[in-house]
């Protein structure tokens, strides 16, 4: 099951930045023309690549549509798996260590083997 839209689960979307989501990706939503309500989460890369993720399921599955040369959904899937593996951490479980030589984002404690260089 993919993560909920970016406005419901921002930790996964933050982690996606460290799983290969390219710089400059714009995240938004597509509205249903009849209801005016959100119908899909969207991602657009500077090279024109796009991804739409439906917000409703068909046969218990979300539909993901990608176009362009850069895969945008794969980093989100990897980030979602990391989030699940670590027990769905929320903001209080994330931390940043900054020294003169490095900056690092981590889950639960600074020496966790799962961390990302900033």
Secondary structure, DSSP 8 states (H G I E B T S, - for coil): -----TTT-HHHHHHHHTTT--TT-EEEEEE-TTT-SEEEEEEE-TTS-EEEEESS-BTTB--EEEESSS--HHHHHHHHHHHHHTT---GGGEEEEE-SS-EEEEESSTT-SSEEE-
